[in-house]
Structures are given as C-alpha cells and as structure tokens.
Amino acid sequence: MVATMAVPAVGRLSEAQREAFERDGFVAVPGVFPADELDALDQELDRLIALPGNDAGGNRAGWIYAVAQRSDKASAFAEDPRLLALVEDLIYPGLAIHSSKLVTKLPMSADICHWHQDEAFYKKLDDPDTHAARRMSVWVPLQDTDQSNGCLWVVPGSHRWGMEDWTAQQTGTCVRRINRVEYADEHAIPLPVHSGDVVLFSAWTWHHSKENQTEHIRRAFIVSYQEAAVAKGAGEQLKVLYPAPAQA
Ligand SMILES: O=C(O)CCC(=O)C(=O)O
C-alpha cells in the first residue's frame, strides 16, 4: 500500500480575524505549524548561528538578519504557503518579502526591545516611494512565549495613529524608541502564544518585548511582507512573490 502523507491545510484568515487585524493592528493565529517542523527550523537556525558572520552579536546576540538569504530552508519557510495564505488578504496590490530575521532573547537576557514601529526602520525616511501602507510582519515563535521570557506586547489600534516621533537608544534592541513610552505602557497588552501559533502585526503597530527572565532561549522567526508595487525600503531583501496587477 502506498503511504499517504497528510498535507497541511492552507488556511486563510477568517472574516473575524481579518477584521481584528484591521481594527487592532494585530491578530494571533493559533496552530499554524506542527512542532516537528518548528524543531527542524530551530535546528537549521542552530546551524546558521554557528557559521561565521551570521550572528549579529552585541545586544543582538543570537539574531540573524536577512536569514532567508542565508539558507534554503529559511528561505522556503519565508515563502511557506501557510504564511502566504495568512497575509495575502491583508497586503495588496501584489505581495513581496521586505525582509526576514531571527530575533533571539538569550536566557536571562536583560535586553528589552524598545517600543517601536517597524515602519520607522523599514521605509527610507527621505524616499516616499518606499513608504508602504500595508507592510506587516508575521512573528513565528519557536518556543512558547509569555511574560516570563519576553513575549510581544502591542498597543491595540496604534497602527492607525501615523508615524510617531522616536529617539534612538543606546541600549537594548529595536532602538528607534517611540517617545510616548508611558502612554504605550499604560495601553499595552501582552500576547502570550504557543509555539506553532503566529502573530501578524502591521508595520505601524506599536510593539515591544521585555526581558527574558528564564533559563531558556526565546527565539522568533520574523518575515515582513509588503505591497509589491512599493519600492524596496531599508530592508535587505525585496523579493516579489506576486506582482501587482498591471494598471488598465
Ligand atoms: O521578538 C521580539 O522580541 C520583538 C522583535 C521586534 O519587534 C523587531 O525586531 O522588530
């Protein structure tokens, strides 16, 4: 008998999830990846981080920028049909990969990721052709995350408030810290999620993460996508997956 292999269903966001994303600027989607696939990705990341030149080092020890450009497996993950199915309805016209990275919180790391908007890093500040309305990220945790190991925090609705003023920080990560930190802290909610779940959030959404107070590493694989028609921003990779339809 020929063995049949279960093909994972490629699920799109439900109407309610799409509405939540548009209203709140983020949505957590449960159960997208099985544990064995994430273990395989984690092992590939272990291999990559050991290679010279991959580890960003310093405050970003354990981070790998442009990770999809350093490994076929990481590249395939960034284009996984299950991720694309989740973002296809949120980004248009067309779809491109803006960038990919591994972000890590080492055990007992005090490095916080400051409150920021990804768009402050992603667009080229002086080039309007790179300014995107619908850039966003998929945050894929490789371990369960909660407040003890530095889960994501977000301010619901903040993606609708435009670009905040920010001040560069010398410590921690995500160093273009928005100035309204107290407001962010007051209105933030934590997003504890299981490994296998993913969090989608707009590049305009205020977000951050705190320390890792545990003895275990916390990793997340982040892929950022954007409209295909918008020019390459400050991201190291612009890979058009589906071009924008031609204008009539
Ligand atoms: O995973 C984290 O701690 C947050 C990382 C993040 O927000 C970023 O790199 O833009």
The ligand as an SDF file (V2000), in Angstrom:
LIG
                    3D

 10  9  0  0  0  0  0  0  0  0999 V2000
   10.6580   39.3430   19.1590 O   0  0  0  0  0  0  0  0  0  0  0  0
   10.8040   40.3930   19.7600 C   0  0  0  0  0  0  0  0  0  0  0  0
   11.2280   40.4430   20.8850 O   0  0  0  0  0  0  0  0  0  0  0  0
   10.3960   41.6770   19.0780 C   0  0  0  0  0  0  0  0  0  0  0  0
   11.2440   41.9320   17.8940 C   0  0  0  0  0  0  0  0  0  0  0  0
   10.7700   43.0910   17.1120 C   0  0  0  0  0  0  0  0  0  0  0  0
    9.7730   43.6940   17.3890 O   0  0  0  0  0  0  0  0  0  0  0  0
   11.5420   43.5490   15.9710 C   0  0  0  0  0  0  0  0  0  0  0  0
   12.6350   43.0320   15.7480 O   0  0  0  0  0  0  0  0  0  0  0  0
   11.0660   44.4550   15.2680 O   0  0  0  0  0  0  0  0  0  0  0  0
  1  2  2  0
  2  3  1  0
  2  4  1  0
  4  5  1  0
  5  6  1  0
  6  7  2  0
  6  8  1  0
  8  9  2  0
  8 10  1  0
M  END
$$$$
